[in-house]
Amino acid sequence: MGLEVVVEGLTKSFGRQTIWRDVSLTLPAGEVSVMLGPSGTGKTVFLKSLIGLLKPERGRVLIDGVDMVNDPDRKVYETRKRFGLMFQDGALFGSMNLFDNIAFPLREHTRKKESEIRRIVLERMEMVGLAGQERKLPGQISGGMRKRAGLARALVLDPQIILCDEPDSGLDPVRTAYLSQLLIDLNARIDATMLIVTHNIEIACTVPDNIGMLFRRDLVTFGPREVLLTSDEPVVAQFLRGNRHGPIGMSEEKDATALAAEARLSLPAARVPEIVPQLEPSPGMPDRGAVNRRRERVLSMLAQLPPAAQEAILNSLLPPARDGRR
Ligand SMILES: Nc1ncnc2c1ncn2[C@@H]1O[C@H](COP(=O)(O)OP(=O)(O)OP(=O)(O)O)[C@@H](O)[C@H]1O
């Protein structure tokens, strides 16, 4: 099963620019979480801090007893091997074919025989729908295929935690829907803890068990998906609706004058997305182990959640009616 990731009081700056401060959250073991946030709010910096590639000034990131911020490099390096990382562009080597790209971490970090490497690489390529494409170069395949190749490479060392940085960037809506299903199927198959950074509302509404959001140097919220999806926080509502009106501006924050002018206008209400059911694994896939664990966890915290989130959670636990509605 995946590992729990506990983040406590994390603060990161570059020089005088504070990226975010005092961020605390727990990625529950084996569950899928999404981190939302407008461009430039430090989502990628957050991912890099989890794996110890960037060092926040304050706070801890605890994974199986190792603190990725403060422990010696040797321990951090060992724990990093338990992560699988999927970067925005797949981060493939352009001169290597897909097989060699995906085999790279195995050849670099293990002493496995070539026959074993071949078995693992072909299995992971099959998992992400790339069977038969081993000899293609990254330049000869589509962006979506490159992303799936990046995902296959992230899987070869059997990671217990998978971090995906904007897996949907550059994909059309149909390919994004396939990718969402692939991420859920993957979670069902390997039960890894997953954190996906994205701007994509479709992914946020259908894939994760938990959702968080970074804005203006703070973690606005992190918790069961129903909390953010029913939130009436202006920044959350604006982000979910993809609306110009609200605290998020072109350069991340609007100044007080612009906000006051907006408040004086009476603006048409934008469409509020409904809570849609979370994706389930494809037919033939195992059930997700995370579902039962999450149900117990969320029910134990129910009384502390806002009323709208409580209602949405209880509705989601009801058996579907004959017409498929809850
Ligand atoms: N190594 C670095 N040195 C200095 N500043 C950095 C460094 N890495 C990131 N930053 C700054 O940190 C801020 C957050 O960047 P980050 O890439 O994490 O944002 P993001 O939320 O992932 O954005 P996007 O959604 O556009 O990818 C930006 O202002 C960026 O310029």
The ligand as an ORCA input file, in Angstrom:
! r2SCAN-3c Opt
* xyz 0 1
  N      14.337     27.789     -8.300
  C      13.626     28.918     -8.190
  N      14.214     30.082     -7.863
  C      13.496     31.216     -7.703
  N      12.152     31.296     -7.850
  C      11.507     30.168     -8.172
  C      12.198     28.918     -8.356
  N      11.276     27.967     -8.657
  C      10.073     28.590     -8.676
  N      10.210     29.904     -8.382
  C       9.099     30.879     -8.265
  O       8.125     30.332     -7.408
  C       6.813     30.736     -7.824
  C       5.909     29.529     -7.914
  O       6.307     28.723     -9.028
  P       5.634     27.323     -9.377
  O       6.238     26.857    -10.656
  O       5.718     26.411     -8.218
  O       4.114     27.750     -9.594
  P       2.897     26.843    -10.073
  O       1.787     27.068     -9.122
  O       3.351     25.428    -10.265
  O       2.558     27.531    -11.459
  P       1.941     26.933    -12.844
  O       0.555     26.486    -12.499
  O       1.946     28.115    -13.747
  O       2.846     25.809    -13.285
  C       6.994     31.482     -9.140
  O       6.942     32.869     -8.862
  C       8.375     31.077     -9.594
  O       8.989     32.107    -10.335
*
